[in-house]
């Protein structure tokens, strides 16, 4: 063991003790103030399978206690507007169940603790110069689920924009064939896959539960946060307001969506040469320079050496 490591060992022990006391105190406070959460978890625990001795297995008890600790500690870190933004992102990503928020909080807390542990390990081994690295690892672990969630939201919006014209086409054919609008939505949701079909299925379910068509469609636009979906919902609102034939509106919406999709594909094609410029410069240009200038450099070297 090096003298540098021995010098930092008391500091590492003190920090570990402080961390343990801090986490323990937070756990006790969370148990005092989160009675509702504990009651909910106890109900969930009672739903688990019971072992042959009539008790829940030790593994499940440990898992439940760990989940309770992560939820309680994470709820202290995620508050206010930040919590509302996370819930909003979950809804936009297609995760409508309330349990998904708890799972996200557990992921954030677990990764933050893992990052802090990894950074603290470097701190103990290499000394105090890596204290900033510990903070960075903790922050990366805590915000990594947010980055992944935002990436899912972007992918879902892109997929929704790409598949919405086809869904509107099929919706128009169903309406022209004599189906009512809710029945046409249900048919499209049953025959297609993807976020648009999921949203149509939820709209159908909400209408069946008693909501008006306008309310269900507005809720869909609010959930998706996708401009093309918002335009579609706005057009459907005009149908209810002015009594325009719905089939005509769907035909126009389909044409507009396809035109927008063609423009977006054209923009992507125009960006391809710019994206290829980097690999060409890094991979091909050095070899071309060597081939062109190599003989000249060798000739100059021979001339000066002679």
N, C-alpha and C positions, 0 to 999 in steps of 0.2 A: 504493500500500500504506500503510495507516494506521500510526501510531506504535505503537498497541496491538498490532497483529499482528506488527510487527517485534520488539517486546519479548518476545513469547511464542514467536517462531520458534526460538530456541536451545533452549528447554524442549521444544518439540515435536520437534525433531530428536533431542534426548537420549532422550526417551521412545520414539520410533520405533526408535532404535538398541537401547535396552534390550529392547523388545518383540521385535525381530528376534533378538537374542542369546538371549533366553529361549526362544523357539519353536525356534530352531536347536539349543540344548542339549537341549531336551525330545525333539526328533526323534532326535538322536544316542543319547540314553539309551533311547528306545523301540526303536531298531534293535538295541541291545545286549541288551535284556531280553525282547524279544518275538520270539524266534527261531521259536517254534511258529507264531505268527501269520504271519510272513514265509513260512514253508514252506507254509502253507495257501494264502496268496495266490499263491505261485509255481505251485502246482498249478492254481489257478483260471486263472492267466494262460496256462498251457500249453493250456488248453481253448479259448481264443479262436481265432478264425479267423486263419490265417497269410496274410500278404500274398504277392504273387507273387515277392518277393525272398527269401522264407523267414523273414522277421522280423515281429514284431508291429508294427503301425503305431505311429507316434509318439504319436498321440492316445490310443490305448489304453494305452500305457506311462505317459503322463502321468496318465491317469485312474486307473490302478492305483496309481501312487505317491501320488496325492492321497488315494485311498480308504485306502491303508495308513497314511498320516499321520493322517488323521481318526480311524481306528479306534484307532491307538496312543495318540494324544493324548486321545481321548475315554475310553479305558479307564482313564486316570489320574484322570479327573474323576469317573467313575461307579464307585463301589466299594461293597463290603459290603452292608448292608441295602438301600441305595438301588438297587443293581443288581438285587437279588432282587425288590424291589417292581416295578421296571420289567418284568422278565421275567414276573412274575405278571400284571401289567396286560396285557401282550401276549397271554398265553394266554387271559385272560378276554375280550379283545377279538376273539378268533377267529383271531389270527395265531399259528399253532402252529409255523411253520418257524423254525429257529435263525437263518436269515439275516435275519429281521425285526429281531432285536435289534441286529445290526451296522448295519442301515440306520437304526434309531432313533438309535444313538450318533453316526453320521455327521451326521444331521440336527441333533442337539443341538450338536455341535461347530461345524458350519458356521454355524448361526444365531448361536451365541455369538460367533464371530469376526466375523461380519457386524455384529452389534450393537456390538461393541467398536470396529470400524472406523468405524461411523457416529457413535458417541459421541465417538471421538477426533477425527473431522473437526470436529464442533462445538467440541470443546475447542481445536483449533488456530485456528479461525476466530474464535470468540467469547471465548476466554480461559479462565482457570482456574475461572470460576464454574460451568462445565458439567461439572466432573469427576464430580459425583454422577450427572449424566445419562448419562455413559459407563458407570458401574457399573450403572445401571438398564437401559440398552439391552442390556448383556451378559447380565444376569440374565434379562431378558424373552426374549432369543433362546435362552438355554440351556433355560429351562423351558417355552417355548411348545409343543414337541412333547409334553411331559407333559400339558399341559392338553388338547390335541387328542386324545391317547390316552385320557384319562379320559372325555372327551365321547363317544368311540366306545364305550367300555365301557358307559356309561349308556344310550346308544341301543340297543346290542345287548341289554342286560338288559330294556329296555322292550319291544322287539320280541319277545323270547323269552317274556315274560309274556303278551303279547297273542296269540301264535300257539300257545302250548302247549295250551290247551283243544281247539282244532281238531285238533291232532296226536294228542292222546289219544283223541279221538272216532274218528278214522280207525284208530288203533291198536286200539281196542276192536272195531271192525267187522272188521278183518283177523283178530284172534284168534277172534272169534265165528264167522268163516267157515271156521275150521279151520287157519289158519296158525300155525306155531310163533312164539314171541315174537321170536327173532332175525330170522326171515323177515318178520314184521310190521314190525319196526323198519326193515328194509331197504326194504320197500315204501313206508312213509311217507317215508323219506329220498329215494326216487326220485321220488315224486309231488309233494312239496312243496318249497318254497324257504324260505330264511331260516336263522337260527341254530339253531333246533330241528332242522331237517332235517340240518344239518351235524353237529350233535352226535350225532344218531341214526346217521348214516353212520359216524362215527368209532367209536361203540360197536360197530356191526356188524363193522367191520374188526378191532377189538381182540379180539372174541369169536372171529372166524375165525382170528386169529393164536395162539389158545390161552388167552387170559385167560378167567376165569370171568365169568358174567353180572353177579354182584354186584360184582366188581372193576371191570369196565368201567363200570357204572352209577355207582359211587362216584367213579370218576375223572371222569365227566361232571359230576356235581354239584360236585366240587372245582374243575373248570375254569370252570364257568359262574358260580358264586357268586351264583346267583339263587334266592331263597327258594322260589318255586313249583316250580322244578326239583328242589330238595332235598327237598321234600315228596313229589314223585312218586317219586324214588329211594328214599325211606324206605318208601313204600307197597310198592314192588316188593321191597324187602328183607323185608318182612313176608310177602309171598307165598312166598318161598323158605323162610322160617323156620317158618311155621305151616301151609303147604300150602293156603292159601286159593285158590279159583278165581280165576285172573288176570283173567278177563273181568268178574267182579263188582267187583273192585278198580278196574279201569279205568273202569267206569261211575261209581262213587262219586268217583273222582278227577276225572272230567270234570265232574260236577255241582258239585263244590267249586270247581274252577278257573273255571267259568262264573259261579258266584255271586260269587267274588272279583273277577272282571273287571267284573261289573255294579256292584259296590260302588265299584270304582275309577273307573268311568265316571261314577257319580253324584257322587263327590267332585270330579271334574274339572268337572262341570256346576255344582256349587255354588261353585266358585272363579271362574267366568266373571264374575259381577257385580263381584267385587272387582277383577279384572283390568281391567274396563272403566271402573272408577271414575277411574283416573288419566287416560286419554285424554279422558273427559267433562269432568273438571275443567280440564284444560289447553286443550282445544279449544272446548268449547261454553259453559262457564260465563263466560268473559270477554265473549263476544258477547252473551250474555243480560243480563249486568250493564250493558253499554253500551246495549242496547235499552231496558232498564227505567229506568235512572238517567240516561240521556242527556238526555231532555227536561226532567227535574227540574233537572239541573245547568244547562242552558241558561236555564231560567226564573229560577233564582237569580242567575245572572250578569247577566241583563237587569234584574232588580229592583235589584241593587246598583249597576249602571251608571247607571240612571235616577235 
